Amino acid sequence: MNREKIKKDLLAIIDPYIDEKELTTEISESSDLINDLMINSAHLVDIVLDIEEKFDIMIEDDFIGKMDTVGNALDIIEEKIAG
């Protein structure tokens, strides 16, 4: 699975948790999930669970704290998929 496909799937997972839909047009890999996309920390847990289910991976607690930007989340997902 290439990065663009993973990114498309990740953005589909994140989208329901973004209240201000105008922010979705400006998402880049440097977008911060909390500060830029206004996703609250409780929803981050839901996003991680959705990611684990979608990609059939397990994301340990140490990695959750590192998933602060879209790019970092992509890096972690790619790493976990690669095994």
HTML snippet that shows the backbone in 3Dmol.js (N, CA, C, O; Angstrom):
<script src="https://3Dmol.org/build/3Dmol-min.js"></script>
<div id="view" style="width:600px;height:400px;position:relative"></div>
<script>
const pdb = `
ATOM      1  N   MET A   1       0.857  -1.183   0.000  1.00  0.00           N
ATOM      2  CA  MET A   1       0.000   0.000   0.000  1.00  0.00           C
ATOM      3  C   MET A   1       0.897   1.238   0.000  1.00  0.00           C
ATOM      4  O   MET A   1       1.775   1.373   0.852  1.00  0.00           O
ATOM      5  N   ASN A   2       0.673   2.135  -0.952  1.00  0.00           N
ATOM      6  CA  ASN A   2       1.541   3.314  -1.031  1.00  0.00           C
ATOM      7  C   ASN A   2       1.058   4.439  -0.101  1.00  0.00           C
ATOM      8  O   ASN A   2      -0.065   4.407   0.401  1.00  0.00           O
ATOM      9  N   ARG A   3       1.917   5.414   0.112  1.00  0.00           N
ATOM     10  CA  ARG A   3       1.648   6.495   1.064  1.00  0.00           C
ATOM     11  C   ARG A   3       0.397   7.294   0.691  1.00  0.00           C
ATOM     12  O   ARG A   3      -0.373   7.681   1.569  1.00  0.00           O
ATOM     13  N   GLU A   4       0.192   7.541  -0.601  1.00  0.00           N
ATOM     14  CA  GLU A   4      -0.984   8.309  -1.017  1.00  0.00           C
ATOM     15  C   GLU A   4      -2.283   7.585  -0.675  1.00  0.00           C
ATOM     16  O   GLU A   4      -3.250   8.216  -0.251  1.00  0.00           O
ATOM     17  N   LYS A   5      -2.311   6.268  -0.856  1.00  0.00           N
ATOM     18  CA  LYS A   5      -3.492   5.471  -0.522  1.00  0.00           C
ATOM     19  C   LYS A   5      -3.706   5.490   0.992  1.00  0.00           C
ATOM     20  O   LYS A   5      -4.834   5.641   1.463  1.00  0.00           O
ATOM     21  N   ILE A   6      -2.626   5.337   1.743  1.00  0.00           N
ATOM     22  CA  ILE A   6      -2.726   5.385   3.208  1.00  0.00           C
ATOM     23  C   ILE A   6      -3.238   6.756   3.641  1.00  0.00           C
ATOM     24  O   ILE A   6      -4.095   6.855   4.519  1.00  0.00           O
ATOM     25  N   LYS A   7      -2.705   7.824   3.015  1.00  0.00           N
ATOM     26  CA  LYS A   7      -3.119   9.182   3.362  1.00  0.00           C
ATOM     27  C   LYS A   7      -4.610   9.378   3.069  1.00  0.00           C
ATOM     28  O   LYS A   7      -5.329   9.967   3.875  1.00  0.00           O
ATOM     29  N   LYS A   8      -5.064   8.892   1.933  1.00  0.00           N
ATOM     30  CA  LYS A   8      -6.480   9.015   1.578  1.00  0.00           C
ATOM     31  C   LYS A   8      -7.354   8.309   2.619  1.00  0.00           C
ATOM     32  O   LYS A   8      -8.364   8.854   3.062  1.00  0.00           O
ATOM     33  N   ASP A   9      -6.959   7.102   3.000  1.00  0.00           N
ATOM     34  CA  ASP A   9      -7.703   6.351   4.016  1.00  0.00           C
ATOM     35  C   ASP A   9      -7.653   7.044   5.376  1.00  0.00           C
ATOM     36  O   ASP A   9      -8.656   7.100   6.087  1.00  0.00           O
ATOM     37  N   LEU A  10      -6.484   7.571   5.734  1.00  0.00           N
ATOM     38  CA  LEU A  10      -6.329   8.271   7.007  1.00  0.00           C
ATOM     39  C   LEU A  10      -7.221   9.512   7.054  1.00  0.00           C
ATOM     40  O   LEU A  10      -7.885   9.762   8.059  1.00  0.00           O
ATOM     41  N   LEU A  11      -7.236  10.283   5.977  1.00  0.00           N
ATOM     42  CA  LEU A  11      -8.064  11.490   5.947  1.00  0.00           C
ATOM     43  C   LEU A  11      -9.551  11.139   6.034  1.00  0.00           C
ATOM     44  O   LEU A  11     -10.331  11.884   6.627  1.00  0.00           O
ATOM     45  N   ALA A  12      -9.940  10.014   5.448  1.00  0.00           N
ATOM     46  CA  ALA A  12     -11.331   9.564   5.556  1.00  0.00           C
ATOM     47  C   ALA A  12     -11.669   9.202   6.999  1.00  0.00           C
ATOM     48  O   ALA A  12     -12.797   9.410   7.446  1.00  0.00           O
ATOM     49  N   ILE A  13     -10.696   8.664   7.725  1.00  0.00           N
ATOM     50  CA  ILE A  13     -10.892   8.323   9.139  1.00  0.00           C
ATOM     51  C   ILE A  13     -10.991   9.594   9.982  1.00  0.00           C
ATOM     52  O   ILE A  13     -11.837   9.689  10.872  1.00  0.00           O
ATOM     53  N   ILE A  14     -10.134  10.559   9.703  1.00  0.00           N
ATOM     54  CA  ILE A  14     -10.071  11.798  10.485  1.00  0.00           C
ATOM     55  C   ILE A  14     -11.283  12.698  10.233  1.00  0.00           C
ATOM     56  O   ILE A  14     -11.765  13.356  11.155  1.00  0.00           O
ATOM     57  N   ASP A  15     -11.771  12.730   9.009  1.00  0.00           N
ATOM     58  CA  ASP A  15     -12.807  13.684   8.594  1.00  0.00           C
ATOM     59  C   ASP A  15     -14.017  13.785   9.531  1.00  0.00           C
ATOM     60  O   ASP A  15     -14.422  14.903   9.849  1.00  0.00           O
ATOM     61  N   PRO A  16     -14.608  12.689   9.985  1.00  0.00           N
ATOM     62  CA  PRO A  16     -15.791  12.820  10.856  1.00  0.00           C
ATOM     63  C   PRO A  16     -15.511  13.517  12.189  1.00  0.00           C
ATOM     64  O   PRO A  16     -16.434  13.996  12.847  1.00  0.00           O
ATOM     65  N   TYR A  17     -14.251  13.572  12.583  1.00  0.00           N
ATOM     66  CA  TYR A  17     -13.887  14.169  13.865  1.00  0.00           C
ATOM     67  C   TYR A  17     -13.514  15.650  13.743  1.00  0.00           C
ATOM     68  O   TYR A  17     -13.199  16.298  14.742  1.00  0.00           O
ATOM     69  N   ILE A  18     -13.551  16.178  12.527  1.00  0.00           N
ATOM     70  CA  ILE A  18     -13.247  17.596  12.304  1.00  0.00           C
ATOM     71  C   ILE A  18     -14.563  18.354  12.253  1.00  0.00           C
ATOM     72  O   ILE A  18     -15.358  18.172  11.331  1.00  0.00           O
ATOM     73  N   ASP A  19     -14.790  19.207  13.251  1.00  0.00           N
ATOM     74  CA  ASP A  19     -16.045  19.958  13.314  1.00  0.00           C
ATOM     75  C   ASP A  19     -16.077  21.101  12.304  1.00  0.00           C
ATOM     76  O   ASP A  19     -17.115  21.379  11.704  1.00  0.00           O
ATOM     77  N   GLU A  20     -14.949  21.752  12.120  1.00  0.00           N
ATOM     78  CA  GLU A  20     -14.874  22.886  11.197  1.00  0.00           C
ATOM     79  C   GLU A  20     -14.447  22.369   9.823  1.00  0.00           C
ATOM     80  O   GLU A  20     -13.257  22.286   9.522  1.00  0.00           O
ATOM     81  N   LYS A  21     -15.434  22.025   8.998  1.00  0.00           N
ATOM     82  CA  LYS A  21     -15.175  21.354   7.717  1.00  0.00           C
ATOM     83  C   LYS A  21     -14.312  22.179   6.765  1.00  0.00           C
ATOM     84  O   LYS A  21     -13.667  21.611   5.883  1.00  0.00           O
ATOM     85  N   GLU A  22     -14.283  23.506   6.920  1.00  0.00           N
ATOM     86  CA  GLU A  22     -13.425  24.312   6.047  1.00  0.00           C
ATOM     87  C   GLU A  22     -11.949  24.000   6.260  1.00  0.00           C
ATOM     88  O   GLU A  22     -11.125  24.278   5.389  1.00  0.00           O
ATOM     89  N   LEU A  23     -11.610  23.425   7.406  1.00  0.00           N
ATOM     90  CA  LEU A  23     -10.224  23.044   7.680  1.00  0.00           C
ATOM     91  C   LEU A  23      -9.779  21.866   6.813  1.00  0.00           C
ATOM     92  O   LEU A  23      -8.584  21.690   6.577  1.00  0.00           O
ATOM     93  N   THR A  24     -10.722  21.065   6.339  1.00  0.00           N
ATOM     94  CA  THR A  24     -10.359  19.868   5.576  1.00  0.00           C
ATOM     95  C   THR A  24      -9.759  20.199   4.216  1.00  0.00           C
ATOM     96  O   THR A  24      -9.080  19.360   3.624  1.00  0.00           O
ATOM     97  N   THR A  25      -9.993  21.393   3.716  1.00  0.00           N
ATOM     98  CA  THR A  25      -9.422  21.764   2.416  1.00  0.00           C
ATOM     99  C   THR A  25      -7.950  22.127   2.523  1.00  0.00           C
ATOM    100  O   THR A  25      -7.253  22.200   1.511  1.00  0.00           O
ATOM    101  N   GLU A  26      -7.469  22.355   3.742  1.00  0.00           N
ATOM    102  CA  GLU A  26      -6.095  22.802   3.934  1.00  0.00           C
ATOM    103  C   GLU A  26      -5.216  21.769   4.627  1.00  0.00           C
ATOM    104  O   GLU A  26      -4.153  22.116   5.142  1.00  0.00           O
ATOM    105  N   ILE A  27      -5.634  20.509   4.650  1.00  0.00           N
ATOM    106  CA  ILE A  27      -4.864  19.483   5.350  1.00  0.00           C
ATOM    107  C   ILE A  27      -3.609  19.119   4.565  1.00  0.00           C
ATOM    108  O   ILE A  27      -3.665  18.823   3.371  1.00  0.00           O
ATOM    109  N   SER A  28      -2.484  19.149   5.261  1.00  0.00           N
ATOM    110  CA  SER A  28      -1.212  18.705   4.686  1.00  0.00           C
ATOM    111  C   SER A  28      -0.561  17.761   5.693  1.00  0.00           C
ATOM    112  O   SER A  28      -1.088  17.543   6.784  1.00  0.00           O
ATOM    113  N   GLU A  29       0.576  17.210   5.319  1.00  0.00           N
ATOM    114  CA  GLU A  29       1.258  16.306   6.251  1.00  0.00           C
ATOM    115  C   GLU A  29       1.747  17.023   7.498  1.00  0.00           C
ATOM    116  O   GLU A  29       1.986  16.388   8.525  1.00  0.00           O
ATOM    117  N   SER A  30       1.897  18.335   7.419  1.00  0.00           N
ATOM    118  CA  SER A  30       2.357  19.079   8.596  1.00  0.00           C
ATOM    119  C   SER A  30       1.192  19.544   9.479  1.00  0.00           C
ATOM    120  O   SER A  30       1.417  20.150  10.527  1.00  0.00           O
ATOM    121  N   SER A  31      -0.044  19.266   9.066  1.00  0.00           N
ATOM    122  CA  SER A  31      -1.208  19.671   9.871  1.00  0.00           C
ATOM    123  C   SER A  31      -1.205  18.956  11.214  1.00  0.00           C
ATOM    124  O   SER A  31      -1.138  17.728  11.279  1.00  0.00           O
ATOM    125  N   ASP A  32      -1.278  19.737  12.282  1.00  0.00           N
ATOM    126  CA  ASP A  32      -1.338  19.199  13.637  1.00  0.00           C
ATOM    127  C   ASP A  32      -2.782  18.797  13.929  1.00  0.00           C
ATOM    128  O   ASP A  32      -3.704  19.590  13.735  1.00  0.00           O
ATOM    129  N   LEU A  33      -2.974  17.579  14.390  1.00  0.00           N
ATOM    130  CA  LEU A  33      -4.330  17.067  14.600  1.00  0.00           C
ATOM    131  C   LEU A  33      -5.108  17.879  15.632  1.00  0.00           C
ATOM    132  O   LEU A  33      -6.299  18.130  15.453  1.00  0.00           O
ATOM    133  N   ILE A  34      -4.446  18.285  16.699  1.00  0.00           N
ATOM    134  CA  ILE A  34      -5.136  19.020  17.761  1.00  0.00           C
ATOM    135  C   ILE A  34      -5.182  20.517  17.476  1.00  0.00           C
ATOM    136  O   ILE A  34      -6.252  21.125  17.516  1.00  0.00           O
ATOM    137  N   ASN A  35      -4.024  21.114  17.186  1.00  0.00           N
ATOM    138  CA  ASN A  35      -3.953  22.572  17.039  1.00  0.00           C
ATOM    139  C   ASN A  35      -4.503  23.090  15.709  1.00  0.00           C
ATOM    140  O   ASN A  35      -5.166  24.127  15.680  1.00  0.00           O
ATOM    141  N   ASP A  36      -4.235  22.380  14.609  1.00  0.00           N
ATOM    142  CA  ASP A  36      -4.683  22.857  13.300  1.00  0.00           C
ATOM    143  C   ASP A  36      -6.071  22.344  12.932  1.00  0.00           C
ATOM    144  O   ASP A  36      -6.890  23.089  12.394  1.00  0.00           O
ATOM    145  N   LEU A  37      -6.334  21.073  13.223  1.00  0.00           N
ATOM    146  CA  LEU A  37      -7.599  20.461  12.808  1.00  0.00           C
ATOM    147  C   LEU A  37      -8.648  20.460  13.921  1.00  0.00           C
ATOM    148  O   LEU A  37      -9.783  20.026  13.723  1.00  0.00           O
ATOM    149  N   MET A  38      -8.244  20.956  15.101  1.00  0.00           N
ATOM    150  CA  MET A  38      -9.158  21.108  16.237  1.00  0.00           C
ATOM    151  C   MET A  38      -9.829  19.794  16.660  1.00  0.00           C
ATOM    152  O   MET A  38     -10.998  19.780  17.046  1.00  0.00           O
ATOM    153  N   ILE A  39      -9.076  18.700  16.582  1.00  0.00           N
ATOM    154  CA  ILE A  39      -9.592  17.404  17.030  1.00  0.00           C
ATOM    155  C   ILE A  39      -9.253  17.273  18.517  1.00  0.00           C
ATOM    156  O   ILE A  39      -8.096  17.428  18.908  1.00  0.00           O
ATOM    157  N   ASN A  40     -10.263  16.986  19.344  1.00  0.00           N
ATOM    158  CA  ASN A  40      -9.973  16.911  20.773  1.00  0.00           C
ATOM    159  C   ASN A  40      -9.298  15.586  21.118  1.00  0.00           C
ATOM    160  O   ASN A  40      -9.380  14.615  20.366  1.00  0.00           O
ATOM    161  N   SER A  41      -8.640  15.568  22.255  1.00  0.00           N
ATOM    162  CA  SER A  41      -7.828  14.408  22.627  1.00  0.00           C
ATOM    163  C   SER A  41      -8.655  13.133  22.797  1.00  0.00           C
ATOM    164  O   SER A  41      -8.146  12.039  22.549  1.00  0.00           O
ATOM    165  N   ALA A  42      -9.902  13.249  23.208  1.00  0.00           N
ATOM    166  CA  ALA A  42     -10.756  12.066  23.327  1.00  0.00           C
ATOM    167  C   ALA A  42     -11.002  11.448  21.955  1.00  0.00           C
ATOM    168  O   ALA A  42     -11.044  10.225  21.817  1.00  0.00           O
ATOM    169  N   HIS A  43     -11.161  12.281  20.958  1.00  0.00           N
ATOM    170  CA  HIS A  43     -11.373  11.783  19.599  1.00  0.00           C
ATOM    171  C   HIS A  43     -10.107  11.170  19.012  1.00  0.00           C
ATOM    172  O   HIS A  43     -10.185  10.319  18.125  1.00  0.00           O
ATOM    173  N   LEU A  44      -8.948  11.590  19.495  1.00  0.00           N
ATOM    174  CA  LEU A  44      -7.701  10.986  19.016  1.00  0.00           C
ATOM    175  C   LEU A  44      -7.678   9.493  19.327  1.00  0.00           C
ATOM    176  O   LEU A  44      -7.181   8.695  18.533  1.00  0.00           O
ATOM    177  N   VAL A  45      -8.212   9.124  20.471  1.00  0.00           N
ATOM    178  CA  VAL A  45      -8.286   7.707  20.837  1.00  0.00           C
ATOM    179  C   VAL A  45      -9.190   6.974  19.849  1.00  0.00           C
ATOM    180  O   VAL A  45      -8.866   5.872  19.407  1.00  0.00           O
ATOM    181  N   ASP A  46     -10.322   7.587  19.506  1.00  0.00           N
ATOM    182  CA  ASP A  46     -11.228   6.984  18.519  1.00  0.00           C
ATOM    183  C   ASP A  46     -10.541   6.844  17.161  1.00  0.00           C
ATOM    184  O   ASP A  46     -10.704   5.834  16.476  1.00  0.00           O
ATOM    185  N   ILE A  47      -9.779   7.857  16.781  1.00  0.00           N
ATOM    186  CA  ILE A  47      -9.066   7.827  15.507  1.00  0.00           C
ATOM    187  C   ILE A  47      -8.054   6.682  15.497  1.00  0.00           C
ATOM    188  O   ILE A  47      -7.948   5.952  14.511  1.00  0.00           O
ATOM    189  N   VAL A  48      -7.313   6.526  16.592  1.00  0.00           N
ATOM    190  CA  VAL A  48      -6.334   5.432  16.684  1.00  0.00           C
ATOM    191  C   VAL A  48      -7.035   4.080  16.558  1.00  0.00           C
ATOM    192  O   VAL A  48      -6.552   3.192  15.856  1.00  0.00           O
ATOM    193  N   LEU A  49      -8.162   3.925  17.230  1.00  0.00           N
ATOM    194  CA  LEU A  49      -8.917   2.668  17.136  1.00  0.00           C
ATOM    195  C   LEU A  49      -9.387   2.421  15.703  1.00  0.00           C
ATOM    196  O   LEU A  49      -9.332   1.295  15.210  1.00  0.00           O
ATOM    197  N   ASP A  50      -9.846   3.476  15.044  1.00  0.00           N
ATOM    198  CA  ASP A  50     -10.285   3.360  13.645  1.00  0.00           C
ATOM    199  C   ASP A  50      -9.117   2.994  12.730  1.00  0.00           C
ATOM    200  O   ASP A  50      -9.269   2.188  11.813  1.00  0.00           O
ATOM    201  N   ILE A  51      -7.953   3.590  12.984  1.00  0.00           N
ATOM    202  CA  ILE A  51      -6.748   3.288  12.198  1.00  0.00           C
ATOM    203  C   ILE A  51      -6.367   1.822  12.390  1.00  0.00           C
ATOM    204  O   ILE A  51      -6.077   1.116  11.424  1.00  0.00           O
ATOM    205  N   GLU A  52      -6.370   1.372  13.639  1.00  0.00           N
ATOM    206  CA  GLU A  52      -6.011  -0.022  13.917  1.00  0.00           C
ATOM    207  C   GLU A  52      -6.939  -0.980  13.174  1.00  0.00           C
ATOM    208  O   GLU A  52      -6.493  -1.981  12.613  1.00  0.00           O
ATOM    209  N   GLU A  53      -8.223  -0.666  13.176  1.00  0.00           N
ATOM    210  CA  GLU A  53      -9.184  -1.536  12.500  1.00  0.00           C
ATOM    211  C   GLU A  53      -9.005  -1.486  10.977  1.00  0.00           C
ATOM    212  O   GLU A  53      -8.990  -2.527  10.319  1.00  0.00           O
ATOM    213  N   LYS A  54      -8.870  -0.290  10.425  1.00  0.00           N
ATOM    214  CA  LYS A  54      -8.764  -0.129   8.972  1.00  0.00           C
ATOM    215  C   LYS A  54      -7.525  -0.817   8.413  1.00  0.00           C
ATOM    216  O   LYS A  54      -7.595  -1.498   7.390  1.00  0.00           O
ATOM    217  N   PHE A  55      -6.399  -0.640   9.082  1.00  0.00           N
ATOM    218  CA  PHE A  55      -5.133  -1.140   8.559  1.00  0.00           C
ATOM    219  C   PHE A  55      -4.701  -2.466   9.188  1.00  0.00           C
ATOM    220  O   PHE A  55      -3.642  -2.999   8.854  1.00  0.00           O
ATOM    221  N   ASP A  56      -5.515  -2.992  10.092  1.00  0.00           N
ATOM    222  CA  ASP A  56      -5.234  -4.255  10.775  1.00  0.00           C
ATOM    223  C   ASP A  56      -3.848  -4.237  11.430  1.00  0.00           C
ATOM    224  O   ASP A  56      -3.025  -5.127  11.218  1.00  0.00           O
ATOM    225  N   ILE A  57      -3.622  -3.186  12.235  1.00  0.00           N
ATOM    226  CA  ILE A  57      -2.356  -3.009  12.947  1.00  0.00           C
ATOM    227  C   ILE A  57      -2.658  -2.706  14.412  1.00  0.00           C
ATOM    228  O   ILE A  57      -3.799  -2.424  14.778  1.00  0.00           O
ATOM    229  N   MET A  58      -1.624  -2.768  15.240  1.00  0.00           N
ATOM    230  CA  MET A  58      -1.736  -2.402  16.651  1.00  0.00           C
ATOM    231  C   MET A  58      -0.797  -1.221  16.886  1.00  0.00           C
ATOM    232  O   MET A  58       0.389  -1.280  16.560  1.00  0.00           O
ATOM    233  N   ILE A  59      -1.346  -0.150  17.455  1.00  0.00           N
ATOM    234  CA  ILE A  59      -0.535   1.023  17.748  1.00  0.00           C
ATOM    235  C   ILE A  59      -0.377   1.116  19.263  1.00  0.00           C
ATOM    236  O   ILE A  59      -1.343   1.358  19.987  1.00  0.00           O
ATOM    237  N   GLU A  60       0.841   0.924  19.723  1.00  0.00           N
ATOM    238  CA  GLU A  60       1.124   0.953  21.153  1.00  0.00           C
ATOM    239  C   GLU A  60       1.022   2.384  21.676  1.00  0.00           C
ATOM    240  O   GLU A  60       1.128   3.347  20.918  1.00  0.00           O
ATOM    241  N   ASP A  61       0.815   2.501  22.987  1.00  0.00           N
ATOM    242  CA  ASP A  61       0.645   3.806  23.625  1.00  0.00           C
ATOM    243  C   ASP A  61       1.805   4.753  23.332  1.00  0.00           C
ATOM    244  O   ASP A  61       1.588   5.953  23.167  1.00  0.00           O
ATOM    245  N   ASP A  62       3.038   4.236  23.265  1.00  0.00           N
ATOM    246  CA  ASP A  62       4.201   5.103  23.017  1.00  0.00           C
ATOM    247  C   ASP A  62       4.049   5.838  21.682  1.00  0.00           C
ATOM    248  O   ASP A  62       4.471   6.986  21.543  1.00  0.00           O
ATOM    249  N   PHE A  63       3.450   5.167  20.716  1.00  0.00           N
ATOM    250  CA  PHE A  63       3.316   5.745  19.381  1.00  0.00           C
ATOM    251  C   PHE A  63       2.165   6.741  19.298  1.00  0.00           C
ATOM    252  O   PHE A  63       2.199   7.662  18.481  1.00  0.00           O
ATOM    253  N   ILE A  64       1.148   6.564  20.135  1.00  0.00           N
ATOM    254  CA  ILE A  64      -0.018   7.456  20.078  1.00  0.00           C
ATOM    255  C   ILE A  64       0.403   8.898  20.330  1.00  0.00           C
ATOM    256  O   ILE A  64      -0.070   9.805  19.646  1.00  0.00           O
ATOM    257  N   GLY A  65       1.274   9.122  21.288  1.00  0.00           N
ATOM    258  CA  GLY A  65       1.750  10.464  21.587  1.00  0.00           C
ATOM    259  C   GLY A  65       2.554  11.081  20.467  1.00  0.00           C
ATOM    260  O   GLY A  65       2.680  12.303  20.385  1.00  0.00           O
ATOM    261  N   LYS A  66       3.102  10.240  19.600  1.00  0.00           N
ATOM    262  CA  LYS A  66       3.903  10.726  18.472  1.00  0.00           C
ATOM    263  C   LYS A  66       3.046  11.018  17.244  1.00  0.00           C
ATOM    264  O   LYS A  66       3.547  11.547  16.252  1.00  0.00           O
ATOM    265  N   MET A  67       1.762  10.680  17.300  1.00  0.00           N
ATOM    266  CA  MET A  67       0.864  10.892  16.167  1.00  0.00           C
ATOM    267  C   MET A  67       0.252  12.288  16.247  1.00  0.00           C
ATOM    268  O   MET A  67      -0.969  12.438  16.245  1.00  0.00           O
ATOM    269  N   ASP A  68       1.107  13.308  16.318  1.00  0.00           N
ATOM    270  CA  ASP A  68       0.595  14.665  16.486  1.00  0.00           C
ATOM    271  C   ASP A  68       0.252  15.348  15.170  1.00  0.00           C
ATOM    272  O   ASP A  68      -0.593  16.242  15.141  1.00  0.00           O
ATOM    273  N   THR A  69       0.894  14.941  14.088  1.00  0.00           N
ATOM    274  CA  THR A  69       0.593  15.531  12.782  1.00  0.00           C
ATOM    275  C   THR A  69       0.135  14.431  11.824  1.00  0.00           C
ATOM    276  O   THR A  69       0.320  13.241  12.084  1.00  0.00           O
ATOM    277  N   VAL A  70      -0.456  14.850  10.732  1.00  0.00           N
ATOM    278  CA  VAL A  70      -0.884  13.893   9.710  1.00  0.00           C
ATOM    279  C   VAL A  70       0.320  13.108   9.204  1.00  0.00           C
ATOM    280  O   VAL A  70       0.239  11.891   9.036  1.00  0.00           O
ATOM    281  N   GLY A  71       1.435  13.791   8.960  1.00  0.00           N
ATOM    282  CA  GLY A  71       2.646  13.136   8.465  1.00  0.00           C
ATOM    283  C   GLY A  71       3.202  12.110   9.435  1.00  0.00           C
ATOM    284  O   GLY A  71       3.599  11.018   9.030  1.00  0.00           O
ATOM    285  N   ASN A  72       3.233  12.459  10.721  1.00  0.00           N
ATOM    286  CA  ASN A  72       3.728  11.516  11.726  1.00  0.00           C
ATOM    287  C   ASN A  72       2.806  10.300  11.830  1.00  0.00           C
ATOM    288  O   ASN A  72       3.275   9.173  11.994  1.00  0.00           O
ATOM    289  N   ALA A  73       1.512  10.529  11.734  1.00  0.00           N
ATOM    290  CA  ALA A  73       0.560   9.408  11.757  1.00  0.00           C
ATOM    291  C   ALA A  73       0.806   8.499  10.554  1.00  0.00           C
ATOM    292  O   ALA A  73       0.788   7.276  10.690  1.00  0.00           O
ATOM    293  N   LEU A  74       1.034   9.081   9.387  1.00  0.00           N
ATOM    294  CA  LEU A  74       1.329   8.295   8.188  1.00  0.00           C
ATOM    295  C   LEU A  74       2.604   7.476   8.370  1.00  0.00           C
ATOM    296  O   LEU A  74       2.652   6.302   8.005  1.00  0.00           O
ATOM    297  N   ASP A  75       3.628   8.098   8.933  1.00  0.00           N
ATOM    298  CA  ASP A  75       4.900   7.403   9.162  1.00  0.00           C
ATOM    299  C   ASP A  75       4.691   6.174  10.057  1.00  0.00           C
ATOM    300  O   ASP A  75       5.212   5.094   9.779  1.00  0.00           O
ATOM    301  N   ILE A  76       3.923   6.357  11.131  1.00  0.00           N
ATOM    302  CA  ILE A  76       3.679   5.267  12.075  1.00  0.00           C
ATOM    303  C   ILE A  76       2.863   4.158  11.411  1.00  0.00           C
ATOM    304  O   ILE A  76       3.163   2.975  11.578  1.00  0.00           O
ATOM    305  N   ILE A  77       1.836   4.543  10.662  1.00  0.00           N
ATOM    306  CA  ILE A  77       1.011   3.539   9.972  1.00  0.00           C
ATOM    307  C   ILE A  77       1.872   2.752   8.985  1.00  0.00           C
ATOM    308  O   ILE A  77       1.789   1.525   8.930  1.00  0.00           O
ATOM    309  N   GLU A  78       2.693   3.450   8.208  1.00  0.00           N
ATOM    310  CA  GLU A  78       3.570   2.770   7.240  1.00  0.00           C
ATOM    311  C   GLU A  78       4.516   1.801   7.942  1.00  0.00           C
ATOM    312  O   GLU A  78       4.720   0.675   7.486  1.00  0.00           O
ATOM    313  N   GLU A  79       5.084   2.249   9.046  1.00  0.00           N
ATOM    314  CA  GLU A  79       6.014   1.410   9.809  1.00  0.00           C
ATOM    315  C   GLU A  79       5.311   0.156  10.323  1.00  0.00           C
ATOM    316  O   GLU A  79       5.864  -0.941  10.249  1.00  0.00           O
ATOM    317  N   LYS A  80       4.098   0.314  10.843  1.00  0.00           N
ATOM    318  CA  LYS A  80       3.357  -0.815  11.381  1.00  0.00           C
ATOM    319  C   LYS A  80       2.910  -1.790  10.283  1.00  0.00           C
ATOM    320  O   LYS A  80       2.931  -3.005  10.481  1.00  0.00           O
ATOM    321  N   ILE A  81       2.511  -1.253   9.135  1.00  0.00           N
ATOM    322  CA  ILE A  81       2.107  -2.111   8.017  1.00  0.00           C
ATOM    323  C   ILE A  81       3.291  -2.932   7.527  1.00  0.00           C
ATOM    324  O   ILE A  81       3.152  -4.111   7.203  1.00  0.00           O
ATOM    325  N   ALA A  82       4.465  -2.292   7.475  1.00  0.00           N
ATOM    326  CA  ALA A  82       5.672  -2.959   6.999  1.00  0.00           C
ATOM    327  C   ALA A  82       6.102  -4.069   7.953  1.00  0.00           C
ATOM    328  O   ALA A  82       6.782  -5.020   7.568  1.00  0.00           O
ATOM    329  N   GLY A  83       5.680  -3.918   9.218  1.00  0.00           N
ATOM    330  CA  GLY A  83       5.981  -4.961  10.200  1.00  0.00           C
ATOM    331  C   GLY A  83       7.317  -4.790  10.799  1.00  0.00           C
ATOM    332  O   GLY A  83       7.721  -5.588  11.645  1.00  0.00           O
TER     333      GLY A  83
END
`;
const viewer = $3Dmol.createViewer("view");
viewer.addModel(pdb, "pdb");
viewer.setStyle({}, {cartoon: {color: "spectrum"}});
viewer.zoomTo();
viewer.render();
</script>
